[in-house]
Amino acid sequence: MHFYRGRELRGFLLAAGFLQVEGVATYFSYGTDERVRTFGLGRAADCRDEWYVSGIARHGLADQEEIDALEQAWIHWAESPDSFAAFAWGRVIGRRPSP
């Protein structure tokens, strides 16, 4: 896994022959009671999702006790009046040249 690959995406597309390559970012924030609760409880539910849990196990990231603790931490976070989260998603868009 390359954590900083995003900063190289425009170059990858340009090197592959794409045209009009553009990097864009979208920001998400969870800063109201409702959005915090929805986001936090959704992440807590992930801790019971078979696909999510099997991936954690397959990569040796956590055991079931740790996953259970993570679920409880998300529930606690979702119910806390001072919780806030924000993050950005970066994307790169390119056009294929005409044949």
Steps between C-alpha positions, in 0.01 A plus 500: 500500500631842409346765726611794288406358158231766454755772436631296204168423329506786249846391387388137461210599276714739295769232456229257386398740222186653651411857405340784697612344828349678799536439873196581713418477870176459688477572870268328745429618851295369785436781742135491601340264749314317223797467262736392780254240620429365150869480410608348832224241515571408139864432587388301805277290273803437276651313795224238458521485120633164379703647212659764724581260785637231267732759341628606840564136592660416164751780540561430869398853602289413805344211685130477589552659843664802337225523238239493779689778679512701176124463460444628853740791440303603190174483695651715776632747240159513327331594826755760613382862467850624414581252220601630159661339194605630161700358213574553133467261207734562210426385147668538165304509177649461153363464148614227263632627169278434197609196297 
